[in-house]
Each structure stands twice: as structure tokens, then as C-alpha cells.
Amino acid sequence: MHKKDKKKILSILVIPDNQEVPPKNFRIRYSTLNLSFAVLGIFFIVLIYGLVTYSQVLQKASEKDRLEEELVRLKDQMKLTYQLQAQLDTIQTYREKINNSFQGYVRFVDKVNDDLLTENKIIDNDLSKISIFTNVPLKIPVEGFVSQEFKEPEHPGIDIVAKVGTPIVAAADGIVVFSGWTVKYGYVLMIHHEGGYLTDYRHNSQNIVRAGQEVKQGEVIALLGNSGESSSGPHLHFEIRKDGRACNPRDFFMDLTLGE
């Protein structure tokens, strides 16, 4: 019994460097030592499991915050989209046909300069300075040829074909009421002119002016492009409306170089 009991006990003898201090003998049962190791092992396992679980919780919390931020951003984008769609819906009312009349916008000089009316100079001079205010859209926005004519209600404007990047100019003096992107028409510009006129420039590769900006007749406002789902090639879709009704732009152009 004595030998069997000795095998169950671990003796640890501690001999200090100081010879005046007597050695100390520690006796630990193997069962107690095994239990201590077992408890320590369980503690480390629980600790590691806790760290892993805590890391996963932190990761999920971070992912949740990211998703919430993404949701807020998407809501802001949807709100902006609804606002732009509301603006487009409002401007859509400008698609009805009217009689093209310049009444109220024609003025005549008190005395006509005969030099302006000579055969060689009648086209070279800026006729808009003689009879028509610059807020009437008489300036061709881009040089090119017409690939599709005005036909209401299917096509309430004209398509002018030219190279991508060709400058587009304002047809008249006015204020930019919309400058932005739409899925169907790409980059779009809309300019309001005094007297109830509104001009519409679509499929641009780049808009140069911004909403609220004042522009002058002949000023470069955009670059011709092929943007938007409804565009099948580089061109400018150009519309003129008077008091909300579509007009044939050809009835306004005084520049005889417009291609056929």
C-alpha cells in the first residue's frame, strides 16, 4: 500500500541558493495535477471559442453598418431619381403641336440700311439683330445633316448627325433648367427662353453648362455624343417647344447650311 500510494503523489523539492534557507518539498497528487491541466485546457478552449465568436460578432456588426450605409445611399439615389423623373414628367407636357408664330417677338428697325439688303450681304449679316430677339431659337445648335425629321407625336424634334465631340451651341439666350443624365436619353440639356420657348438637347457625350446657368445664343453648351439607350449612333436630338407644344425646328432655322 505504501508503494502504491507513492506512485500517486508527485514530490517537488525546491532547494534555494541560500544555504541558510532549508529546502522545501511540495507534494501534489497526480489526480489533482491532471484535474488542474484539464481545467486549464477547458479554460483555453473556452477562451479561444469566445475570441472567435466575438470576432464573428464584430464582423457581422461591421457588415450590418456597411449595409445600412449602402441602404441610405441607395435611398438618396432613388430620391434623386424620383426628383429627376418628376422634372422630366413636367417637361413632357411640352410635346403638343402648335402653330409656329413669332407674333410679339418681331421688331423692325426705324430705318433700314440699304447696305444690309444688298444681294451679297443679305445672308452674311446676322438677321436676328435686325428683326428677331435672341431669345427666339433661330440658331442651329450643331452643323450636320438631318437623319430624322420632325413628325409629331412619334418624333417631336429633329436628329442632326455629326461626329462625336462636335460642339453644340445654344439656339437662343436662356436659362438652363436641366442638365443631367437619363437612362433613355443619356446626357440631356434643357434651356428655357423668354417668351415661352424651351429647347431640348439629347444624347450628348458631355454637358458643359449646369442647371441654373445663364447662356447666350451661340454659346457652346455641350458636346455631341451617342449616350442613352434610345440612341443608335452619334447625333443630336433637338426639340423646340412654345408654350408647351412641340414645333418643327426647321421653321425656325435661318441658317441655310443645314444638311438634308
Summary of the structure (lengths in Angstrom):
residues: 260
radius of gyration: 41.3
end to end distance: 121.0
largest distance: 142.7
contacts: 706
relative contact order: 0.13
helix: 32%
strand: 29%
